[in-house]
Amino acid sequence: MKTQVFEKLAFTLCFVLAVSCDDKVTVKDSCGDAFVDPGEQCDGPELAGASCASLGYYETAGTLSCSPNCEFDATACGHRCGDGSVEADEGEQCDGTNVNGATCQSLGYGSGALTCDAACQWVTEACDTLCGNGYHETGEGCDDHNLDANDGCDADCAVESGWTCDEQTSPSECSPVCGDDLVLGQEICDGTDLRDQTCSDFGYHGGALACTISCDWDFTDCEAVGRCGDGIAQTAYETCDGTDLAGGTCEQEGFFLGGTLACDTACEAVTTGCTQFVQISTGSGHTCALRSDGAVWCWGRNSAGQLGDGTLIDRATPAPVTGLPPARRIGTGSFHSCALLNDGTVRCWGDNTFGRLGDGSGLNSPLPVAVADLTDVIELSVGGSHTCVVRSDGTAWCWGRNSFGQLGINDSTMPVTTPEQVDTLANVAGIACGSSHTCAWLTGGTAACWGSNFNGQVGDGTDLDQFFPVMLPTLTNVAMITAGGSHTCALLLDGSMLCWGTNNSGQFGDGTTVSSDTPVPGPSFNGVVSLDAGSQHTCIALSNGEARCWGINEYGQLGNDQHAGYRETPVVPIGLVQVLTLACGDDHTCAVVHAGAALQCWGFNSHGQLGDGSIIDRDTPVDVVFP
């Protein structure tokens, strides 16, 4: 009995303990306890580290939350690949069945069905291949998005011979094969194929052109021979190169006065820096020349100090004018000389009779003296015994002998020892002094003359001396005027010439010896750069370097190997070439030749005015000899 009681108690106790001990995990009834149990995506605020971004949504600014049934609520996360909406800004081309309106045809294929993959990108495997669409597709060797030939990929999308195409790019990028001796595409050479080019085609003097392994030019052998521009003078082919003058000097180029020789881009010597002669002026029995450095040299008769060397000794070769600052224009008269300086002032030397030197003293001077009260002078001309200038304000001023009214001051007052303004004349462009008359041309192309008129050299239709400027109505478009002994000539802008005054020795050059007191046509030439009149002859220099002379030839002043009579039509001075400018004296003529490197003279030489070291008259040009 007792035993039965204990058995019943033990069974009861075990039942009670079994009911009170439940060791299983409950899921269904635990959602909402803020603990993510197995089978739950989330639980309340606990998201298990998930976010909109980690779930593949594009809008990360939204907040992921948890629904009451412990599943993610991505309502605020926006879009993602797989939601059926194409987000192009996020790089989607399509989404699910939404291919965003695209078709195989719109993508360049022939036909087929376009689909979308799990990454929201088009799938074109079911599209038919179309050569030229820019996509490298199965069965194509290349596709460069065109059907052109000779660019590496032909019209059948096959790689052309001599080319290679990158299979990983669309459209295909094709390039020539360098090293196959075929010049293709952008290659400039390939192996032995040089496209018929040689070193000389690139400016080199010689050598063997080659091609590098990268299909670029190899100039190594060309450079060994050299070219113009490499800074080394290859004297077999060029005179100089850059600063390498190959020992050349101005003196070697014929400019005995020296200076600085240079080299141009064609490897030829440039002599513009060499000291040159830029002007020559011939008086009655002496001559002066102006150099590019402003120095003045004179030679010939020196009875009144007109050579400016401080002596009264005649010189048959040039001597420098002493104490003269740099000049830019010179002029010579019968017995005096003047120079326009770079600073716009004027200095004169020689005979001061009639006040020719303009310094107010009336005293001869074998050295340059300053003309009184003159500044801003732009033009200078010296006559027989008077001198005139043009100032920057367009006025003209003269001084010296005035017995025929050649100063233009409306009277014949004598002497005039300092400059006086020419009456009624303005806008003067240039001025020319003859033996005893003067002419000026104005900025508008008109002209006026005054002074001695016995032979009609004023050109006003009378033989009356004129004491003030007389306008010549038939003269227009005047480029320059020259005044001689008793004749005058004007060069017009169209190249034609008009002359007036005495023509008894053919000084008009019109084929006659008929004088005229009004302008009549003279000879016509193209490219006249210099015009000058002597006592009874006239000469011009042309732009082609030639010269012509006409008129009296008693002393050989025409330079045509004769010394008698006259020529009423132009003749060519023999052997005269590369003339820059020239000048006619009373009975001799001189020219700047050979690009300013030298001077030549011909004609009367009684006082050494030809500068050749002798006093022998010359019928043809001879070189002026410098000591």
Sequence and secondary structure as in RCSB ss.txt:
>XXXX:A:sequence
MKTQVFEKLAFTLCFVLAVSCDDKVTVKDSCGDAFVDPGEQCDGPELAGASCASLGYYETAGTLSCSPNCEFDAT
ACGHRCGDGSVEADEGEQCDGTNVNGATCQSLGYGSGALTCDAACQWVTEACDTLCGNGYHETGEGCDDHNLDAN
DGCDADCAVESGWTCDEQTSPSECSPVCGDDLVLGQEICDGTDLRDQTCSDFGYHGGALACTISCDWDFTDCEAV
GRCGDGIAQTAYETCDGTDLAGGTCEQEGFFLGGTLACDTACEAVTTGCTQFVQISTGSGHTCALRSDGAVWCWG
RNSAGQLGDGTLIDRATPAPVTGLPPARRIGTGSFHSCALLNDGTVRCWGDNTFGRLGDGSGLNSPLPVAVADLT
DVIELSVGGSHTCVVRSDGTAWCWGRNSFGQLGINDSTMPVTTPEQVDTLANVAGIACGSSHTCAWLTGGTAACW
GSNFNGQVGDGTDLDQFFPVMLPTLTNVAMITAGGSHTCALLLDGSMLCWGTNNSGQFGDGTTVSSDTPVPGPSF
NGVVSLDAGSQHTCIALSNGEARCWGINEYGQLGNDQHAGYRETPVVPIGLVQVLTLACGDDHTCAVVHAGAALQ
CWGFNSHGQLGDGSIIDRDTPVDVVFP
>XXXX:A:secstr
 HHHHHHHHHHHHHHHHHHH       TTTTTSSS  TT S BTTB TT  TTTTTBS TTS  EE TTS EE G
GG  BTTSS   GGGT S BTTB TT  TTTTT SSB  EE TTS EE TTB   TTSS   TT S   SS  SS
SSB TTS B TTEEEETTSSS EEEE TTSS   TT S BTTB TT  GGGGTBSS   EE TTS EE HHHHHH
 BTTSSS  TTT S BTTB TT  TTTTT TT B  EE TTS EE TTB  EEEEEE SSEEEEEETTS EEEEE
  TTSTT SSS   EEEEEE TT   EEEEEE SSEEEEEETTS EEEEE  GGGTT SSS   EEEEEE TT  
SEEEEEE SSEEEEEETTS EEEEE  TTSTT SSS  S EEEEEE TT  SEEEEEE SSEEEEEETTS EEEE
E  TTSTT SSS S EEEEEE TT  SEEEEEE SSEEEEEETTS EEEEE  TTSTT SSS   EEEEEE    
SSEEEEEE SSEEEEEETTS EEEEEE TTSTT SS  SSEEEEEE  TT  S  EEEE SSEEEEEEGGGTEEE
EEE  TTSTT SSS   EEEEEE    
